[in-house]
Amino acid sequence: MKNFNGTILVAGATGRTGLWMVKSLQTHHIDYHLFVRSGAKAIELFGPEIVDKLTLGTLENPEEIKAAVSHAMAIICAVGGNVTDPASPPPSAIDRDGIIRLATIAKEEGVKRFILVSSLSVTKPEHPLNKYGQVLTMKLEAENEVRRLFSEAGFSYTILRPGGLTEGSPLQHALIFGTGDTITRGSIRRSNVAEVAVLSLFNKNAHNLTFEIIEGKESEQVSIEQLFTYIDND
C-alpha cells in the first residue's frame, strides 16, 4: 500500500462505522484527526493517547467544523443520523444539511479530498427507509452537493453506497461493486466499508467516483485495491 502524506479527518469517528475507519487508518499508519461530539466516548474507544487528535463539536456548528477541518488534507465522513430515535435531529439536519455544511467549509478551507459514506438505494424515493424522514433522499442531496463542490480541478471526491451494515472483521468476503444504484439489496461489514474508504484516499481510480458496494461469498481477500479498476468513473 502507498503512503498517504497528510492528515485525515474522520467525522463521526465514534460511530460503529467510524470506529472501523480509525482502526483502518491506524493499521495503515496514516495520520488522522477526529471530529466527535463526545471526547469521553472517543477516549473510551481509542484510549487516552487520542486526546491530542480530537476536535469536539457537531455538524450544526460552522465554527466547530472550521476548527476540525483545519487539521485535514482529506476527510472521511461516516456521519449518519439515528432515524429510529425520535429525540435525535431529523435526517434533513444531519444526513443532508450537516454533511453539506461540512463539505462546504472543507472546500473553503482548502481540503482536497472528500470521502462520503452514503447508502444503497438513495435514488429510490419509494424505498421503505424513506418513511423515516426521507433519509435516503436527504443522503442523495448531500451526495449531489459533495459531487458539485469536489469535482472542480484540484479537488476530488469518492462516495460509497454500502448495503446493510453488519459487524465483523474485514477482508473475509469477496466484494461486489456497482454503479448507477442498480444493486437493490445486500449487506457489507462496516470494516470492509472502512477498508475501501481508506484505500480510496490515494487510489486514482477511486477519484470522482460514486459506487455501490456489498459483500459476495465468503472468501479471504489479500487485496481489494484492484476492484477500483473495474468501475466506470462518473
Secondary structure as a PSIPRED ss2 file (coil, helix, strand):
# PSIPRED VFORMAT (PSIPRED V4.0)

   1 M C   1.000  0.000  0.000
   2 K C   1.000  0.000  0.000
   3 N C   1.000  0.000  0.000
   4 F C   1.000  0.000  0.000
   5 N C   1.000  0.000  0.000
   6 G C   1.000  0.000  0.000
   7 T C   1.000  0.000  0.000
   8 I E   0.000  0.000  1.000
   9 L E   0.000  0.000  1.000
  10 V E   0.000  0.000  1.000
  11 A E   0.000  0.000  1.000
  12 G C   1.000  0.000  0.000
  13 A C   1.000  0.000  0.000
  14 T C   1.000  0.000  0.000
  15 G C   1.000  0.000  0.000
  16 R H   0.000  1.000  0.000
  17 T H   0.000  1.000  0.000
  18 G H   0.000  1.000  0.000
  19 L H   0.000  1.000  0.000
  20 W H   0.000  1.000  0.000
  21 M H   0.000  1.000  0.000
  22 V H   0.000  1.000  0.000
  23 K H   0.000  1.000  0.000
  24 S H   0.000  1.000  0.000
  25 L H   0.000  1.000  0.000
  26 Q H   0.000  1.000  0.000
  27 T H   0.000  1.000  0.000
  28 H C   1.000  0.000  0.000
  29 H C   1.000  0.000  0.000
  30 I C   1.000  0.000  0.000
  31 D C   1.000  0.000  0.000
  32 Y E   0.000  0.000  1.000
  33 H E   0.000  0.000  1.000
  34 L E   0.000  0.000  1.000
  35 F E   0.000  0.000  1.000
  36 V E   0.000  0.000  1.000
  37 R C   1.000  0.000  0.000
  38 S C   1.000  0.000  0.000
  39 G H   0.000  1.000  0.000
  40 A H   0.000  1.000  0.000
  41 K H   0.000  1.000  0.000
  42 A H   0.000  1.000  0.000
  43 I H   0.000  1.000  0.000
  44 E H   0.000  1.000  0.000
  45 L H   0.000  1.000  0.000
  46 F H   0.000  1.000  0.000
  47 G C   1.000  0.000  0.000
  48 P H   0.000  1.000  0.000
  49 E H   0.000  1.000  0.000
  50 I H   0.000  1.000  0.000
  51 V H   0.000  1.000  0.000
  52 D H   0.000  1.000  0.000
  53 K H   0.000  1.000  0.000
  54 L E   0.000  0.000  1.000
  55 T E   0.000  0.000  1.000
  56 L E   0.000  0.000  1.000
  57 G C   1.000  0.000  0.000
  58 T C   1.000  0.000  0.000
  59 L C   1.000  0.000  0.000
  60 E C   1.000  0.000  0.000
  61 N C   1.000  0.000  0.000
  62 P H   0.000  1.000  0.000
  63 E H   0.000  1.000  0.000
  64 E H   0.000  1.000  0.000
  65 I H   0.000  1.000  0.000
  66 K H   0.000  1.000  0.000
  67 A H   0.000  1.000  0.000
  68 A H   0.000  1.000  0.000
  69 V H   0.000  1.000  0.000
  70 S C   1.000  0.000  0.000
  71 H C   1.000  0.000  0.000
  72 A C   1.000  0.000  0.000
  73 M C   1.000  0.000  0.000
  74 A E   0.000  0.000  1.000
  75 I E   0.000  0.000  1.000
  76 I E   0.000  0.000  1.000
  77 C E   0.000  0.000  1.000
  78 A C   1.000  0.000  0.000
  79 V C   1.000  0.000  0.000
  80 G C   1.000  0.000  0.000
  81 G C   1.000  0.000  0.000
  82 N C   1.000  0.000  0.000
  83 V C   1.000  0.000  0.000
  84 T C   1.000  0.000  0.000
  85 D C   1.000  0.000  0.000
  86 P C   1.000  0.000  0.000
  87 A C   1.000  0.000  0.000
  88 S C   1.000  0.000  0.000
  89 P C   1.000  0.000  0.000
  90 P C   1.000  0.000  0.000
  91 P H   0.000  1.000  0.000
  92 S H   0.000  1.000  0.000
  93 A H   0.000  1.000  0.000
  94 I H   0.000  1.000  0.000
  95 D H   0.000  1.000  0.000
  96 R H   0.000  1.000  0.000
  97 D H   0.000  1.000  0.000
  98 G H   0.000  1.000  0.000
  99 I H   0.000  1.000  0.000
 100 I H   0.000  1.000  0.000
 101 R H   0.000  1.000  0.000
 102 L H   0.000  1.000  0.000
 103 A H   0.000  1.000  0.000
 104 T H   0.000  1.000  0.000
 105 I H   0.000  1.000  0.000
 106 A H   0.000  1.000  0.000
 107 K H   0.000  1.000  0.000
 108 E H   0.000  1.000  0.000
 109 E C   1.000  0.000  0.000
 110 G C   1.000  0.000  0.000
 111 V C   1.000  0.000  0.000
 112 K C   1.000  0.000  0.000
 113 R E   0.000  0.000  1.000
 114 F E   0.000  0.000  1.000
 115 I E   0.000  0.000  1.000
 116 L E   0.000  0.000  1.000
 117 V E   0.000  0.000  1.000
 118 S C   1.000  0.000  0.000
 119 S C   1.000  0.000  0.000
 120 L C   1.000  0.000  0.000
 121 S C   1.000  0.000  0.000
 122 V C   1.000  0.000  0.000
 123 T C   1.000  0.000  0.000
 124 K C   1.000  0.000  0.000
 125 P C   1.000  0.000  0.000
 126 E C   1.000  0.000  0.000
 127 H C   1.000  0.000  0.000
 128 P H   0.000  1.000  0.000
 129 L H   0.000  1.000  0.000
 130 N H   0.000  1.000  0.000
 131 K H   0.000  1.000  0.000
 132 Y C   1.000  0.000  0.000
 133 G C   1.000  0.000  0.000
 134 Q C   1.000  0.000  0.000
 135 V H   0.000  1.000  0.000
 136 L H   0.000  1.000  0.000
 137 T H   0.000  1.000  0.000
 138 M H   0.000  1.000  0.000
 139 K H   0.000  1.000  0.000
 140 L H   0.000  1.000  0.000
 141 E H   0.000  1.000  0.000
 142 A H   0.000  1.000  0.000
 143 E H   0.000  1.000  0.000
 144 N H   0.000  1.000  0.000
 145 E H   0.000  1.000  0.000
 146 V H   0.000  1.000  0.000
 147 R H   0.000  1.000  0.000
 148 R H   0.000  1.000  0.000
 149 L H   0.000  1.000  0.000
 150 F H   0.000  1.000  0.000
 151 S C   1.000  0.000  0.000
 152 E C   1.000  0.000  0.000
 153 A C   1.000  0.000  0.000
 154 G C   1.000  0.000  0.000
 155 F C   1.000  0.000  0.000
 156 S E   0.000  0.000  1.000
 157 Y E   0.000  0.000  1.000
 158 T E   0.000  0.000  1.000
 159 I E   0.000  0.000  1.000
 160 L E   0.000  0.000  1.000
 161 R E   0.000  0.000  1.000
 162 P E   0.000  0.000  1.000
 163 G C   1.000  0.000  0.000
 164 G E   0.000  0.000  1.000
 165 L E   0.000  0.000  1.000
 166 T E   0.000  0.000  1.000
 167 E C   1.000  0.000  0.000
 168 G C   1.000  0.000  0.000
 169 S C   1.000  0.000  0.000
 170 P C   1.000  0.000  0.000
 171 L C   1.000  0.000  0.000
 172 Q C   1.000  0.000  0.000
 173 H E   0.000  0.000  1.000
 174 A E   0.000  0.000  1.000
 175 L E   0.000  0.000  1.000
 176 I E   0.000  0.000  1.000
 177 F E   0.000  0.000  1.000
 178 G E   0.000  0.000  1.000
 179 T C   1.000  0.000  0.000
 180 G C   1.000  0.000  0.000
 181 D C   1.000  0.000  0.000
 182 T C   1.000  0.000  0.000
 183 I C   1.000  0.000  0.000
 184 T C   1.000  0.000  0.000
 185 R C   1.000  0.000  0.000
 186 G C   1.000  0.000  0.000
 187 S E   0.000  0.000  1.000
 188 I E   0.000  0.000  1.000
 189 R E   0.000  0.000  1.000
 190 R H   0.000  1.000  0.000
 191 S H   0.000  1.000  0.000
 192 N H   0.000  1.000  0.000
 193 V H   0.000  1.000  0.000
 194 A H   0.000  1.000  0.000
 195 E H   0.000  1.000  0.000
 196 V H   0.000  1.000  0.000
 197 A H   0.000  1.000  0.000
 198 V H   0.000  1.000  0.000
 199 L H   0.000  1.000  0.000
 200 S C   1.000  0.000  0.000
 201 L C   1.000  0.000  0.000
 202 F C   1.000  0.000  0.000
 203 N C   1.000  0.000  0.000
 204 K H   0.000  1.000  0.000
 205 N H   0.000  1.000  0.000
 206 A H   0.000  1.000  0.000
 207 H C   1.000  0.000  0.000
 208 N C   1.000  0.000  0.000
 209 L E   0.000  0.000  1.000
 210 T E   0.000  0.000  1.000
 211 F E   0.000  0.000  1.000
 212 E E   0.000  0.000  1.000
 213 I E   0.000  0.000  1.000
 214 I E   0.000  0.000  1.000
 215 E E   0.000  0.000  1.000
 216 G E   0.000  0.000  1.000
 217 K E   0.000  0.000  1.000
 218 E E   0.000  0.000  1.000
 219 S C   1.000  0.000  0.000
 220 E C   1.000  0.000  0.000
 221 Q C   1.000  0.000  0.000
 222 V C   1.000  0.000  0.000
 223 S C   1.000  0.000  0.000
 224 I C   1.000  0.000  0.000
 225 E H   0.000  1.000  0.000
 226 Q H   0.000  1.000  0.000
 227 L H   0.000  1.000  0.000
 228 F H   0.000  1.000  0.000
 229 T H   0.000  1.000  0.000
 230 Y H   0.000  1.000  0.000
 231 I C   1.000  0.000  0.000
 232 D C   1.000  0.000  0.000
 233 N C   1.000  0.000  0.000
 234 D C   1.000  0.000  0.000
